[in-house]
Every structure is written in C-alpha cells, then in structure tokens.
Amino acid sequence: MRFAVIDLGTNTFNLLIGELSPNKKKFTKLFNTKIPVKLGEKSINLAYIADIPFQRGINALLKFKEFIIHYNVQNVFAFATSAIRSANNGDEFVKEAFDKTQITITIIDGNEEAELIYYGNKMAVKMTDDISLIMDIGGGSTEFILASNNTVFWKQSFLLGASRIFEKFNFSNPITRAEEIIFYDYLLIELKPLFEAIKIYYPVELIGSSGAFDSVVDMISEQFNVTQINDLQTEYDINLIQYRAISELIKKSTIEQRQKLKGLIEMRVDMIVISILLIDFVLNEIKIKKLRVSTYSLKEGVISKKIGLLT
C-alpha cells in the first residue's frame, strides 16, 4: 500500500510518502520533504493563525498535493497539532485546506500527539525495560513521555513550543544570562507535572525526538567530525561533552552568526536557542547522564498506529 503522512506542525509541515510491504512488517520511504510555514508567527499566543502564515500553510499543502499526485498515492493521513488545535480559526484552516487540496486533516489533542510520538520513537530507537524520557520539541507544544519498550507510564503535552516561547519572551540577540535565569524559573513552574512524574518513574536517559535534535546531531557532526544523519540510521548516541559545547556555542551566538553555522538549517536559525535552553533545562534538572536522538517522530508513529504497520 502506498501512503502519504502529513504532519502539520506549528513551524513546519512535513510530508512522508511511503509504501507498506505486503505483510505489513516494514515500510519503504519513497519521498520525504518539509516546508517551513511558521503558522504561529506574531499570533500564536493570541490563539489564531494570522493571514500571511495561514496562506503559507495552504500553499505548502498545495505543493504536497503535487507530490502526492506524482507518486500516485491513494491513502493520505494528515494530522494537525498545537498551532491549529489551539487557534480560533483552526477549523477554518482545515476547511479551506480540504476545499483547495481535498486533503482531510484530523486535529489531534496533545495526549494523542504524545502517544504517536512514542510509537514513532519506539520504531527508531532500541528501547529496553528501563524507562526513558522522550522529549519532542515542537513549535507550539513540547511533549514528554516516560516509557519503556512496551509500556507508556506517563505522558503530557505542554504549551512550551519553540515558536510560542519565542513570541512570548522576545529574547535578546544573543540571549543574556539574566534572560536564561528568568526562562528557567518559568520552566520550573510550567513543568511541575513532569517533575512529579519523575519522582515516580526514574528515567535512565533522555531520547530527543527528531526536529531540533536532528540539528544537534548535524552540528556535532560538523564541529567534531563525526557521523552525519543519513536515511539508514534512525538513532544516535550523543556525547554530552560535545553537546555542551554546541549548547554554549548556540547560546552565545547571534542570529547572524547562526546563519553561517554549519549543520544548522535555515528554518531553525531563529528558534534553535529556545530548543537548546529546553534541552539544557531537562538535562540539568533531572540530572540525566545519557542522551540519544531518534530521527523518527509523529509521522512514523502514524504509520505504526494508524496505517497498521506490524511492529
């Protein structure tokens, strides 16, 4: 079966076109692309999608429709997350998208988003009976999942996406130490449910789910000359000393300097600082000593749970 999965994220719309094997034991990627849309630009904390990003989102779906037709895809699964589900005109976006592309979009809540992220990560990373903390940094929300290889013990979606934070805090360029402290104090309050869960379930590692974590891998690769991300590898062990070096580099850099930084793609130049601060906070507060990155996330979770891949 040939299928397309569309993840309508807050900052980026992602398209994966694949083919399921006859026995449903594996899938083959035929095409994969992403388009930056920044749906939350200037309005995410006001709970609506402004006109310009609204049109960017529609244009991205029109482009995806061209790829879907080119690959003769019959089954399309499209899921909208934080920016669309929290916007007063989210339903209007879904309707206009269908009118112009005939793509049916399902708006999922944060709980289902976290579950799909878990199943996507489980396909990519070799998990064990030990508990891992999975972290997925989106544009509108960030999901945390405490899980082992066969059990989800706790999960929650927080309105702590990079775009939402970027608009709310308007950090200096580069960010100041005082601003970091203010932000960390904010996170201590917002992430109290996570800390309560950590007291019950003791994760042995942090698994970073795609997105900004992919950029971490790429930047480490460029700075330290280690293996780059490739389509055949779905998990990466991160050297924490190397990660700390990248973290300091990002936090001390201006946007202009980051635009020239090897391993950092253009669409993440402005908000990578937010992602790094979130990762730093979790590593420091929970005192996790191991970090891995999964290149799979929600899209692959959809393949597992919605399309019927037998994992």
Secondary structure as UniProt FT lines:
FT   STRAND          2..8
FT   STRAND          12..20
FT   TURN            22..23
FT   STRAND          27..36
FT   TURN            39..43
FT   HELIX           44..46
FT   HELIX           51..70
FT   TURN            71..72
FT   STRAND          75..80
FT   HELIX           82..85
FT   TURN            88..89
FT   HELIX           90..101
FT   STRAND          105..107
FT   HELIX           110..124
FT   STRAND          132..137
FT   STRAND          142..147
FT   STRAND          152..158
FT   HELIX           162..169
FT   HELIX           177..190
FT   HELIX           192..200
FT   STRAND          205..209
FT   HELIX           212..224
FT   TURN            231..232
FT   STRAND          235..238
FT   HELIX           240..252
FT   HELIX           255..258
FT   TURN            259..260
FT   TURN            262..263
FT   HELIX           266..268
FT   TURN            269..271
FT   HELIX           272..286
FT   STRAND          291..294
FT   HELIX           298..302
FT   HELIX           303..307
//
